[in-house]
Amino acid sequence: MKTFADLAASRRAWLDEILKPWCQTASRRDLLLAEHEWTDVAGKVDPVKTLWCWAWGRFPHLVNQELQGIDETTAVRVSLKDGQTVSGFPDARESQHGELYLLGRDPGQTFRTIMLGPFSIDDVQAVEKCV
């Protein structure tokens, strides 16, 4: 590398081609380990807007890439690996460290909103938008 521009391009490529794809496949355990060292690994970036946004990005309907975080504006249906399905609006503030929380309806009371979760990123199989 001869110039700073080359160095910067190399780092950007490393982030896009190595680090981001790793986040999209890593287990919650490994993501938690990485979070503790994130500023050394990724630079002075917010782990919520990078590590966790990229990790949850494995479920595109859950993340707003422009806002770099969980999208709270659209109800989603979350399918878990144990066969359970839950629906609600993601709660970005509560959803931390690889655990997803949803604001959903109490099945016994139609109008009562309850917190659903936490659902580990490892236990989520799919996320779809509710229509």
DRENRO-688143 format. One record per residue: x, y, z of N, C-alpha, C in turn; residue number from 1; residue in three letters. Coordinates in nm, 3 decimals, padded with zeros to 5 digits. Example, Ala and Ser with C-alpha at 12.3 -4.5 7.8 and 13.67 -1.06 7.14 Angstrom:
# DRENRO-688143
n_xx 01.319; n_yy -00.569; n_zz 00.780; ca_xx 01.230; ca_yy -00.450; ca_zz 00.780; c_xx 01.320; c_yy -00.330; c_zz 00.780; seq 1; type Ala .
n_xx 01.285; n_yy -00.225; n_zz 00.708; ca_xx 01.367; ca_yy -00.106; ca_zz 00.714; c_xx 01.290; c_yy 00.003; c_zz 00.787; seq 2; type Ser .
# end
This chain:
# DRENRO-688143
n_xx 00.084; n_yy -00.117; n_zz 00.000; ca_xx 00.000; ca_yy 00.000; ca_zz 00.000; c_xx 00.088; c_yy 00.123; c_zz 00.000; seq 1; type Met .
n_xx 00.060; n_yy 00.208; n_zz -00.095; ca_xx 00.146; ca_yy 00.325; ca_zz -00.111; c_xx 00.086; c_yy 00.451; c_zz -00.053; seq 2; type Lys .
n_xx -00.045; n_yy 00.458; n_zz -00.044; ca_xx -00.108; ca_yy 00.582; ca_zz 00.001; c_xx -00.206; c_yy 00.554; c_zz 00.115; seq 3; type Thr .
n_xx -00.243; n_yy 00.662; n_zz 00.182; ca_xx -00.345; ca_yy 00.649; ca_zz 00.286; c_xx -00.477; c_yy 00.602; c_zz 00.226; seq 4; type Phe .
n_xx -00.508; n_yy 00.648; n_zz 00.107; ca_xx -00.631; ca_yy 00.606; ca_zz 00.039; c_xx -00.631; c_yy 00.454; c_zz 00.019; seq 5; type Ala .
n_xx -00.516; n_yy 00.397; n_zz -00.014; ca_xx -00.505; ca_yy 00.251; ca_zz -00.028; c_xx -00.532; c_yy 00.182; c_zz 00.106; seq 6; type Asp .
n_xx -00.473; n_yy 00.237; n_zz 00.210; ca_xx -00.492; ca_yy 00.181; ca_zz 00.344; c_xx -00.639; c_yy 00.187; c_zz 00.385; seq 7; type Leu .
n_xx -00.702; n_yy 00.301; n_zz 00.364; ca_xx -00.843; ca_yy 00.317; ca_zz 00.399; c_xx -00.931; c_yy 00.221; c_zz 00.319; seq 8; type Ala .
n_xx -00.901; n_yy 00.205; n_zz 00.192; ca_xx -00.978; ca_yy 00.113; ca_zz 00.106; c_xx -00.960; c_yy -00.032; c_zz 00.154; seq 9; type Ala .
n_xx -00.841; n_yy -00.065; n_zz 00.196; ca_xx -00.813; ca_yy -00.200; ca_zz 00.246; c_xx -00.893; c_yy -00.227; c_zz 00.374; seq 10; type Ser .
n_xx -00.897; n_yy -00.130; n_zz 00.464; ca_xx -00.973; ca_yy -00.147; ca_zz 00.588; c_xx -01.121; c_yy -00.161; c_zz 00.558; seq 11; type Arg .
n_xx -01.173; n_yy -00.078; n_zz 00.468; ca_xx -01.315; ca_yy -00.085; ca_zz 00.430; c_xx -01.347; c_yy -00.223; c_zz 00.371; seq 12; type Arg .
n_xx -01.258; n_yy -00.274; n_zz 00.287; ca_xx -01.278; ca_yy -00.406; ca_zz 00.227; c_xx -01.280; c_yy -00.513; c_zz 00.337; seq 13; type Ala .
n_xx -01.191; n_yy -00.501; n_zz 00.436; ca_xx -01.187; ca_yy -00.597; ca_zz 00.545; c_xx -01.318; c_yy -00.595; c_zz 00.624; seq 14; type Trp .
n_xx -01.369; n_yy -00.475; n_zz 00.650; ca_xx -01.496; ca_yy -00.463; ca_zz 00.721; c_xx -01.610; c_yy -00.527; c_zz 00.642; seq 15; type Leu .
n_xx -01.617; n_yy -00.496; n_zz 00.512; ca_xx -01.727; ca_yy -00.543; ca_zz 00.428; c_xx -01.716; c_yy -00.691; c_zz 00.391; seq 16; type Asp .
n_xx -01.595; n_yy -00.740; n_zz 00.369; ca_xx -01.576; ca_yy -00.875; ca_zz 00.316; c_xx -01.546; c_yy -00.980; c_zz 00.423; seq 17; type Glu .
n_xx -01.498; n_yy -00.938; n_zz 00.538; ca_xx -01.462; ca_yy -01.033; ca_zz 00.643; c_xx -01.547; c_yy -01.013; c_zz 00.768; seq 18; type Ile .
n_xx -01.543; n_yy -00.894; n_zz 00.825; ca_xx -01.607; ca_yy -00.871; ca_zz 00.954; c_xx -01.759; c_yy -00.877; c_zz 00.948; seq 19; type Leu .
n_xx -01.819; n_yy -00.809; n_zz 00.853; ca_xx -01.965; ca_yy -00.808; ca_zz 00.842; c_xx -02.021; c_yy -00.949; c_zz 00.817; seq 20; type Lys .
n_xx -01.966; n_yy -01.024; n_zz 00.721; ca_xx -02.016; ca_yy -01.161; ca_zz 00.701; c_xx -01.996; c_yy -01.250; c_zz 00.824; seq 21; type Pro .
n_xx -01.888; n_yy -01.229; n_zz 00.897; ca_xx -01.867; ca_yy -01.307; ca_zz 01.018; c_xx -01.979; c_yy -01.279; c_zz 01.118; seq 22; type Trp .
n_xx -02.014; n_yy -01.151; n_zz 01.136; ca_xx -02.122; ca_yy -01.114; ca_zz 01.229; c_xx -02.254; c_yy -01.179; c_zz 01.189; seq 23; type Cys .
n_xx -02.277; n_yy -01.194; n_zz 01.060; ca_xx -02.404; ca_yy -01.248; ca_zz 01.012; c_xx -02.416; c_yy -01.398; c_zz 01.032; seq 24; type Gln .
n_xx -02.308; n_yy -01.464; n_zz 01.073; ca_xx -02.315; ca_yy -01.609; ca_zz 01.093; c_xx -02.269; c_yy -01.653; c_zz 01.231; seq 25; type Thr .
n_xx -02.208; n_yy -01.565; n_zz 01.307; ca_xx -02.150; ca_yy -01.601; ca_zz 01.436; c_xx -02.258; c_yy -01.632; c_zz 01.540; seq 26; type Ala .
n_xx -02.223; n_yy -01.715; n_zz 01.635; ca_xx -02.313; ca_yy -01.747; ca_zz 01.746; c_xx -02.320; c_yy -01.629; c_zz 01.842; seq 27; type Ser .
n_xx -02.423; n_yy -01.627; n_zz 01.923; ca_xx -02.437; ca_yy -01.521; ca_zz 02.022; c_xx -02.317; c_yy -01.520; c_zz 02.116; seq 28; type Arg .
n_xx -02.271; n_yy -01.636; n_zz 02.154; ca_xx -02.154; ca_yy -01.645; ca_zz 02.243; c_xx -02.034; c_yy -01.575; c_zz 02.183; seq 29; type Arg .
n_xx -02.005; n_yy -01.602; n_zz 02.057; ca_xx -01.891; ca_yy -01.538; ca_zz 01.990; c_xx -01.913; c_yy -01.388; c_zz 01.970; seq 30; type Asp .
n_xx -02.037; n_yy -01.350; n_zz 01.942; ca_xx -02.067; ca_yy -01.208; ca_zz 01.926; c_xx -02.047; c_yy -01.133; c_zz 02.059; seq 31; type Leu .
n_xx -02.086; n_yy -01.194; n_zz 02.169; ca_xx -02.064; ca_yy -01.131; ca_zz 02.300; c_xx -01.916; c_yy -01.116; c_zz 02.330; seq 32; type Leu .
n_xx -01.837; n_yy -01.218; n_zz 02.294; ca_xx -01.691; ca_yy -01.209; ca_zz 02.312; c_xx -01.634; c_yy -01.096; c_zz 02.226; seq 33; type Leu .
n_xx -01.680; n_yy -01.088; n_zz 02.103; ca_xx -01.631; ca_yy -00.983; ca_zz 02.012; c_xx -01.671; c_yy -00.844; c_zz 02.060; seq 34; type Ala .
n_xx -01.790; n_yy -00.833; n_zz 02.119; ca_xx -01.838; ca_yy -00.701; ca_zz 02.165; c_xx -01.740; c_yy -00.640; c_zz 02.266; seq 35; type Glu .
n_xx -01.683; n_yy -00.722; n_zz 02.352; ca_xx -01.589; ca_yy -00.672; ca_zz 02.453; c_xx -01.461; c_yy -00.617; c_zz 02.393; seq 36; type His .
n_xx -01.425; n_yy -00.665; n_zz 02.275; ca_xx -01.302; ca_yy -00.622; ca_zz 02.209; c_xx -01.329; c_yy -00.541; c_zz 02.082; seq 37; type Glu .
n_xx -01.454; n_yy -00.498; n_zz 02.065; ca_xx -01.498; ca_yy -00.441; ca_zz 01.938; c_xx -01.416; c_yy -00.320; c_zz 01.895; seq 38; type Trp .
n_xx -01.383; n_yy -00.230; n_zz 01.985; ca_xx -01.308; ca_yy -00.111; ca_zz 01.942; c_xx -01.168; c_yy -00.149; c_zz 01.895; seq 39; type Thr .
n_xx -01.111; n_yy -00.257; n_zz 01.947; ca_xx -00.981; ca_yy -00.305; ca_zz 01.898; c_xx -00.996; c_yy -00.375; c_zz 01.763; seq 40; type Asp .
n_xx -01.107; n_yy -00.444; n_zz 01.745; ca_xx -01.127; ca_yy -00.521; ca_zz 01.622; c_xx -01.177; c_yy -00.432; c_zz 01.507; seq 41; type Val .
n_xx -01.278; n_yy -00.350; n_zz 01.534; ca_xx -01.345; ca_yy -00.277; ca_zz 01.427; c_xx -01.312; c_yy -00.128; c_zz 01.425; seq 42; type Ala .
n_xx -01.245; n_yy -00.080; n_zz 01.526; ca_xx -01.217; ca_yy 00.063; ca_zz 01.533; c_xx -01.317; c_yy 00.131; c_zz 01.623; seq 43; type Gly .
n_xx -01.313; n_yy 00.261; n_zz 01.623; ca_xx -01.400; ca_yy 00.340; ca_zz 01.711; c_xx -01.540; c_yy 00.353; c_zz 01.651; seq 44; type Lys .
n_xx -01.610; n_yy 00.241; n_zz 01.654; ca_xx -01.747; ca_yy 00.238; ca_zz 01.604; c_xx -01.837; c_yy 00.178; c_zz 01.712; seq 45; type Val .
n_xx -01.962; n_yy 00.218; n_zz 01.710; ca_xx -02.059; ca_yy 00.169; ca_zz 01.807; c_xx -02.096; c_yy 00.024; c_zz 01.776; seq 46; type Asp .
n_xx -02.076; n_yy -00.067; n_zz 01.871; ca_xx -02.112; ca_yy -00.207; ca_zz 01.846; c_xx -02.261; c_yy -00.226; c_zz 01.814; seq 47; type Pro .
n_xx -02.348; n_yy -00.141; n_zz 01.868; ca_xx -02.491; ca_yy -00.153; ca_zz 01.839; c_xx -02.518; c_yy -00.127; c_zz 01.691; seq 48; type Val .
n_xx -02.448; n_yy -00.029; n_zz 01.633; ca_xx -02.471; ca_yy 00.009; ca_zz 01.494; c_xx -02.388; c_yy -00.072; c_zz 01.394; seq 49; type Lys .
n_xx -02.297; n_yy -00.151; n_zz 01.444; ca_xx -02.216; ca_yy -00.234; ca_zz 01.355; c_xx -02.233; c_yy -00.381; c_zz 01.391; seq 50; type Thr .
n_xx -02.165; n_yy -00.428; n_zz 01.493; ca_xx -02.167; ca_yy -00.569; ca_zz 01.530; c_xx -02.309; c_yy -00.624; c_zz 01.541; seq 51; type Leu .
n_xx -02.394; n_yy -00.560; n_zz 01.623; ca_xx -02.529; ca_yy -00.615; ca_zz 01.643; c_xx -02.619; c_yy -00.588; c_zz 01.525; seq 52; type Trp .
n_xx -02.605; n_yy -00.476; n_zz 01.458; ca_xx -02.683; ca_yy -00.450; ca_zz 01.336; c_xx -02.648; c_yy -00.553; c_zz 01.229; seq 53; type Cys .
n_xx -02.520; n_yy -00.580; n_zz 01.212; ca_xx -02.478; ca_yy -00.680; ca_zz 01.112; c_xx -02.525; c_yy -00.819; c_zz 01.153; seq 54; type Trp .
n_xx -02.516; n_yy -00.850; n_zz 01.282; ca_xx -02.559; ca_yy -00.983; ca_zz 01.328; c_xx -02.708; c_yy -01.003; c_zz 01.303; seq 55; type Ala .
n_xx -02.790; n_yy -00.906; n_zz 01.344; ca_xx -02.934; ca_yy -00.918; ca_zz 01.320; c_xx -02.967; c_yy -00.905; c_zz 01.172; seq 56; type Trp .
n_xx -02.874; n_yy -00.853; n_zz 01.092; ca_xx -02.893; ca_yy -00.840; ca_zz 00.948; c_xx -02.910; c_yy -00.974; c_zz 00.877; seq 57; type Gly .
n_xx -02.880; n_yy -01.083; n_zz 00.947; ca_xx -02.907; ca_yy -01.216; ca_zz 00.888; c_xx -03.057; c_yy -01.235; c_zz 00.867; seq 58; type Arg .
n_xx -03.136; n_yy -01.148; n_zz 00.932; ca_xx -03.282; ca_yy -01.146; ca_zz 00.916; c_xx -03.319; c_yy -01.008; c_zz 00.860; seq 59; type Phe .
n_xx -03.314; n_yy -00.989; n_zz 00.728; ca_xx -03.329; ca_yy -00.856; ca_zz 00.668; c_xx -03.456; c_yy -00.780; c_zz 00.705; seq 60; type Pro .
n_xx -03.564; n_yy -00.850; n_zz 00.736; ca_xx -03.689; ca_yy -00.781; ca_zz 00.770; c_xx -03.686; c_yy -00.722; c_zz 00.911; seq 61; type His .
n_xx -03.582; n_yy -00.751; n_zz 00.985; ca_xx -03.572; ca_yy -00.703; ca_zz 01.123; c_xx -03.490; c_yy -00.576; c_zz 01.136; seq 62; type Leu .
n_xx -03.404; n_yy -00.549; n_zz 01.038; ca_xx -03.307; ca_yy -00.440; ca_zz 01.050; c_xx -03.331; c_yy -00.332; c_zz 00.945; seq 63; type Val .
n_xx -03.313; n_yy -00.207; n_zz 00.988; ca_xx -03.311; ca_yy -00.094; ca_zz 00.896; c_xx -03.165; c_yy -00.058; c_zz 00.877; seq 64; type Asn .
n_xx -03.109; n_yy -00.091; n_zz 00.762; ca_xx -02.966; ca_yy -00.069; ca_zz 00.737; c_xx -02.930; c_yy 00.080; c_zz 00.737; seq 65; type Gln .
n_xx -03.020; n_yy 00.164; n_zz 00.690; ca_xx -02.992; ca_yy 00.308; ca_zz 00.688; c_xx -02.980; c_yy 00.364; c_zz 00.829; seq 66; type Glu .
n_xx -03.065; n_yy 00.317; n_zz 00.920; ca_xx -03.060; ca_yy 00.363; ca_zz 01.058; c_xx -02.962; c_yy 00.281; c_zz 01.142; seq 67; type Leu .
n_xx -02.910; n_yy 00.175; n_zz 01.085; ca_xx -02.813; ca_yy 00.087; ca_zz 01.150; c_xx -02.866; c_yy 00.030; c_zz 01.281; seq 68; type Gln .
n_xx -02.984; n_yy -00.031; n_zz 01.272; ca_xx -03.040; ca_yy -00.091; ca_zz 01.391; c_xx -03.169; c_yy -00.166; c_zz 01.365; seq 69; type Gly .
n_xx -03.221; n_yy -00.223; n_zz 01.470; ca_xx -03.347; ca_yy -00.296; ca_zz 01.462; c_xx -03.459; c_yy -00.198; c_zz 01.428; seq 70; type Ile .
n_xx -03.542; n_yy -00.236; n_zz 01.333; ca_xx -03.652; ca_yy -00.152; ca_zz 01.285; c_xx -03.775; c_yy -00.177; c_zz 01.372; seq 71; type Asp .
n_xx -03.819; n_yy -00.074; n_zz 01.442; ca_xx -03.935; ca_yy -00.085; ca_zz 01.531; c_xx -04.066; c_yy -00.049; c_zz 01.463; seq 72; type Glu .
n_xx -04.063; n_yy -00.008; n_zz 01.338; ca_xx -04.182; ca_yy 00.047; ca_zz 01.273; c_xx -04.273; c_yy -00.056; c_zz 01.210; seq 73; type Thr .
n_xx -04.226; n_yy -00.179; n_zz 01.196; ca_xx -04.304; ca_yy -00.280; ca_zz 01.127; c_xx -04.318; c_yy -00.404; c_zz 01.214; seq 74; type Thr .
n_xx -04.440; n_yy -00.455; n_zz 01.227; ca_xx -04.462; ca_yy -00.580; ca_zz 01.300; c_xx -04.399; c_yy -00.695; c_zz 01.224; seq 75; type Ala .
n_xx -04.342; n_yy -00.789; n_zz 01.299; ca_xx -04.276; ca_yy -00.904; ca_zz 01.239; c_xx -04.329; c_yy -01.033; c_zz 01.302; seq 76; type Val .
n_xx -04.313; n_yy -01.141; n_zz 01.227; ca_xx -04.342; ca_yy -01.275; ca_zz 01.276; c_xx -04.209; c_yy -01.346; c_zz 01.287; seq 77; type Arg .
n_xx -04.176; n_yy -01.390; n_zz 01.407; ca_xx -04.048; ca_yy -01.455; ca_zz 01.434; c_xx -04.072; c_yy -01.604; c_zz 01.451; seq 78; type Val .
n_xx -04.005; n_yy -01.682; n_zz 01.367; ca_xx -04.011; ca_yy -01.828; ca_zz 01.378; c_xx -03.886; c_yy -01.874; c_zz 01.452; seq 79; type Ser .
n_xx -03.909; n_yy -01.950; n_zz 01.558; ca_xx -03.799; ca_yy -02.000; ca_zz 01.638; c_xx -03.765; c_yy -02.143; c_zz 01.597; seq 80; type Leu .
n_xx -03.644; n_yy -02.184; n_zz 01.626; ca_xx -03.599; ca_yy -02.318; ca_zz 01.587; c_xx -03.675; c_yy -02.429; c_zz 01.657; seq 81; type Lys .
n_xx -03.740; n_yy -02.399; n_zz 01.770; ca_xx -03.819; ca_yy -02.501; ca_zz 01.841; c_xx -03.961; c_yy -02.514; c_zz 01.785; seq 82; type Asp .
n_xx -03.993; n_yy -02.439; n_zz 01.677; ca_xx -04.123; ca_yy -02.447; ca_zz 01.613; c_xx -04.221; c_yy -02.340; c_zz 01.659; seq 83; type Gly .
n_xx -04.189; n_yy -02.269; n_zz 01.765; ca_xx -04.275; ca_yy -02.162; ca_zz 01.815; c_xx -04.270; c_yy -02.042; c_zz 01.720; seq 84; type Gln .
n_xx -04.383; n_yy -01.971; n_zz 01.708; ca_xx -04.391; ca_yy -01.849; ca_zz 01.630; c_xx -04.449; c_yy -01.740; c_zz 01.718; seq 85; type Thr .
n_xx -04.386; n_yy -01.623; n_zz 01.716; ca_xx -04.435; ca_yy -01.507; ca_zz 01.793; c_xx -04.440; c_yy -01.387; c_zz 01.700; seq 86; type Val .
n_xx -04.533; n_yy -01.296; n_zz 01.728; ca_xx -04.548; ca_yy -01.177; ca_zz 01.645; c_xx -04.554; c_yy -01.053; c_zz 01.733; seq 87; type Ser .
n_xx -04.502; n_yy -00.944; n_zz 01.677; ca_xx -04.508; ca_yy -00.817; ca_zz 01.746; c_xx -04.414; c_yy -00.716; c_zz 01.684; seq 88; type Gly .
n_xx -04.404; n_yy -00.601; n_zz 01.749; ca_xx -04.313; ca_yy -00.497; ca_zz 01.704; c_xx -04.181; c_yy -00.509; c_zz 01.780; seq 89; type Phe .
n_xx -04.069; n_yy -00.515; n_zz 01.709; ca_xx -03.941; ca_yy -00.523; ca_zz 01.778; c_xx -03.918; c_yy -00.402; c_zz 01.868; seq 90; type Pro .
n_xx -03.859; n_yy -00.426; n_zz 01.982; ca_xx -03.824; ca_yy -00.319; ca_zz 02.076; c_xx -03.671; c_yy -00.308; c_zz 02.076; seq 91; type Asp .
n_xx -03.621; n_yy -00.209; n_zz 02.003; ca_xx -03.476; ca_yy -00.193; ca_zz 01.986; c_xx -03.406; c_yy -00.161; c_zz 02.116; seq 92; type Ala .
n_xx -03.470; n_yy -00.085; n_zz 02.201; ca_xx -03.406; ca_yy -00.045; ca_zz 02.328; c_xx -03.387; c_yy -00.165; c_zz 02.419; seq 93; type Arg .
n_xx -03.485; n_yy -00.253; n_zz 02.424; ca_xx -03.476; ca_yy -00.373; ca_zz 02.509; c_xx -03.391; c_yy -00.483; c_zz 02.445; seq 94; type Glu .
n_xx -03.386; n_yy -00.486; n_zz 02.312; ca_xx -03.314; ca_yy -00.592; ca_zz 02.240; c_xx -03.165; c_yy -00.560; c_zz 02.239; seq 95; type Ser .
n_xx -03.095; n_yy -00.621; n_zz 02.332; ca_xx -02.952; ca_yy -00.596; ca_zz 02.345; c_xx -02.875; c_yy -00.727; c_zz 02.355; seq 96; type Gln .
n_xx -02.750; n_yy -00.721; n_zz 02.316; ca_xx -02.658; ca_yy -00.833; ca_zz 02.333; c_xx -02.710; c_yy -00.964; c_zz 02.274; seq 97; type His .
n_xx -02.773; n_yy -00.953; n_zz 02.157; ca_xx -02.816; ca_yy -01.074; ca_zz 02.086; c_xx -02.946; c_yy -01.135; c_zz 02.135; seq 98; type Gly .
n_xx -03.024; n_yy -01.058; n_zz 02.211; ca_xx -03.154; ca_yy -01.105; ca_zz 02.255; c_xx -03.261; c_yy -01.010; c_zz 02.202; seq 99; type Glu .
n_xx -03.362; n_yy -01.066; n_zz 02.138; ca_xx -03.469; ca_yy -00.990; ca_zz 02.075; c_xx -03.592; c_yy -00.987; c_zz 02.165; seq 100; type Leu .
n_xx -03.649; n_yy -00.868; n_zz 02.179; ca_xx -03.775; ca_yy -00.850; ca_zz 02.250; c_xx -03.876; c_yy -00.792; c_zz 02.152; seq 101; type Tyr .
n_xx -04.000; n_yy -00.836; n_zz 02.165; ca_xx -04.110; ca_yy -00.785; ca_zz 02.084; c_xx -04.220; c_yy -00.732; c_zz 02.174; seq 102; type Leu .
n_xx -04.289; n_yy -00.629; n_zz 02.127; ca_xx -04.411; ca_yy -00.583; ca_zz 02.191; c_xx -04.526; c_yy -00.648; c_zz 02.115; seq 103; type Leu .
n_xx -04.598; n_yy -00.735; n_zz 02.184; ca_xx -04.705; ca_yy -00.810; ca_zz 02.119; c_xx -04.834; c_yy -00.801; c_zz 02.199; seq 104; type Gly .
n_xx -04.931; n_yy -00.875; n_zz 02.155; ca_xx -05.062; ca_yy -00.877; ca_zz 02.220; c_xx -05.071; c_yy -00.998; c_zz 02.313; seq 105; type Arg .
n_xx -05.131; n_yy -00.976; n_zz 02.428; ca_xx -05.159; ca_yy -01.083; ca_zz 02.523; c_xx -05.268; c_yy -01.171; c_zz 02.461; seq 106; type Asp .
n_xx -05.243; n_yy -01.301; n_zz 02.442; ca_xx -05.343; ca_yy -01.387; ca_zz 02.378; c_xx -05.476; c_yy -01.391; c_zz 02.454; seq 107; type Pro .
n_xx -05.471; n_yy -01.369; n_zz 02.584; ca_xx -05.594; ca_yy -01.374; ca_zz 02.663; c_xx -05.672; c_yy -01.244; c_zz 02.661; seq 108; type Gly .
n_xx -05.604; n_yy -01.134; n_zz 02.632; ca_xx -05.670; ca_yy -01.003; ca_zz 02.631; c_xx -05.629; c_yy -00.929; c_zz 02.504; seq 109; type Gln .
n_xx -05.720; n_yy -00.915; n_zz 02.412; ca_xx -05.693; ca_yy -00.862; ca_zz 02.280; c_xx -05.623; c_yy -00.727; c_zz 02.279; seq 110; type Thr .
n_xx -05.653; n_yy -00.641; n_zz 02.373; ca_xx -05.600; ca_yy -00.505; ca_zz 02.366; c_xx -05.482; c_yy -00.479; c_zz 02.458; seq 111; type Phe .
n_xx -05.437; n_yy -00.576; n_zz 02.531; ca_xx -05.327; ca_yy -00.557; ca_zz 02.624; c_xx -05.194; c_yy -00.589; c_zz 02.556; seq 112; type Arg .
n_xx -05.102; n_yy -00.494; n_zz 02.561; ca_xx -04.969; ca_yy -00.513; ca_zz 02.502; c_xx -04.877; c_yy -00.572; c_zz 02.608; seq 113; type Thr .
n_xx -04.799; n_yy -00.672; n_zz 02.568; ca_xx -04.704; ca_yy -00.735; ca_zz 02.659; c_xx -04.567; c_yy -00.746; c_zz 02.591; seq 114; type Ile .
n_xx -04.465; n_yy -00.758; n_zz 02.673; ca_xx -04.329; ca_yy -00.779; ca_zz 02.623; c_xx -04.310; c_yy -00.929; c_zz 02.601; seq 115; type Met .
n_xx -04.264; n_yy -00.965; n_zz 02.482; ca_xx -04.235; ca_yy -01.105; ca_zz 02.448; c_xx -04.084; c_yy -01.121; c_zz 02.435; seq 116; type Leu .
n_xx -04.032; n_yy -01.227; n_zz 02.490; ca_xx -03.889; ca_yy -01.251; ca_zz 02.481; c_xx -03.828; c_yy -01.264; c_zz 02.618; seq 117; type Gly .
n_xx -03.699; n_yy -01.274; n_zz 02.623; ca_xx -03.604; ca_yy -01.256; ca_zz 02.514; c_xx -03.591; c_yy -01.381; c_zz 02.427; seq 118; type Pro .
n_xx -03.558; n_yy -01.356; n_zz 02.300; ca_xx -03.532; ca_yy -01.463; ca_zz 02.204; c_xx -03.388; c_yy -01.447; c_zz 02.158; seq 119; type Phe .
n_xx -03.306; n_yy -01.546; n_zz 02.186; ca_xx -03.166; ca_yy -01.541; ca_zz 02.148; c_xx -03.152; c_yy -01.545; c_zz 01.996; seq 120; type Ser .
n_xx -03.055; n_yy -01.472; n_zz 01.945; ca_xx -03.029; ca_yy -01.473; ca_zz 01.801; c_xx -03.002; c_yy -01.616; c_zz 01.752; seq 121; type Ile .
n_xx -02.948; n_yy -01.700; n_zz 01.840; ca_xx -02.921; ca_yy -01.840; ca_zz 01.804; c_xx -03.048; c_yy -01.922; c_zz 01.788; seq 122; type Asp .
n_xx -03.157; n_yy -01.879; n_zz 01.853; ca_xx -03.282; ca_yy -01.954; ca_zz 01.850; c_xx -03.377; c_yy -01.909; c_zz 01.741; seq 123; type Asp .
n_xx -03.347; n_yy -01.797; n_zz 01.676; ca_xx -03.434; ca_yy -01.744; ca_zz 01.571; c_xx -03.401; c_yy -01.812; c_zz 01.439; seq 124; type Val .
n_xx -03.505; n_yy -01.866; n_zz 01.376; ca_xx -03.486; ca_yy -01.932; ca_zz 01.247; c_xx -03.516; c_yy -01.838; c_zz 01.131; seq 125; type Gln .
n_xx -03.623; n_yy -01.758; n_zz 01.145; ca_xx -03.664; ca_yy -01.668; ca_zz 01.037; c_xx -03.743; c_yy -01.552; c_zz 01.094; seq 126; type Ala .
n_xx -03.742; n_yy -01.440; n_zz 01.021; ca_xx -03.821; ca_yy -01.323; ca_zz 01.056; c_xx -03.888; c_yy -01.274; c_zz 00.928; seq 127; type Val .
n_xx -04.020; n_yy -01.259; n_zz 00.936; ca_xx -04.097; ca_yy -01.210; ca_zz 00.822; c_xx -04.178; c_yy -01.088; c_zz 00.866; seq 128; type Glu .
n_xx -04.203; n_yy -00.997; n_zz 00.775; ca_xx -04.293; ca_yy -00.886; ca_zz 00.803; c_xx -04.435; c_yy -00.937; c_zz 00.811; seq 129; type Lys .
n_xx -04.510; n_yy -00.885; n_zz 00.905; ca_xx -04.653; ca_yy -00.917; ca_zz 00.912; c_xx -04.725; c_yy -00.832; c_zz 00.809; seq 130; type Cys .
n_xx -04.820; n_yy -00.893; n_zz 00.741; ca_xx -04.897; ca_yy -00.818; ca_zz 00.640; c_xx -05.041; c_yy -00.804; c_zz 00.682; seq 131; type Val .
# end
